[in-house]
Amino acid sequence: MRAIVAYLTVKPGKEAEFCEKMTAQAKRCLANEAGCLQFDVVQDPKTPTRFVMLEVYRDDDAIKAHQESQHFKDFRPVVGELVAERKVEVLHMVSDGKSKR
């Protein structure tokens, strides 16, 4: 499995709009991509403009399918208008990626 961790800093005053649009995108990815196993959005309570996304995909082919999906292509400019900074890491899952409870 592969994990994508994205660190995003949203433009001040855009936090609520970003949260609404990003969580909707996470739901679309989970609903439409069989290889998307997890997509969570978290916000830093101490720095409300800071968000972290954790996405888990079955494999590199699932990431490629995600990046080639129409909903991903349509969403890029939407989120681009809201984000001031972005750092993305693609990592290899070493744990089993399953819920621990």
Secondary structure, 3 states (H helix, E strand, C coil): CEEEEEEEEECCCCHHHHHHHHHHHHHHHHHHCCCEEEEEEEECCCCCCEEEEEEEECCHHHHHHHHHCHHHHHHHHHHHCCEEEEEEEEEECCCCCCCCC
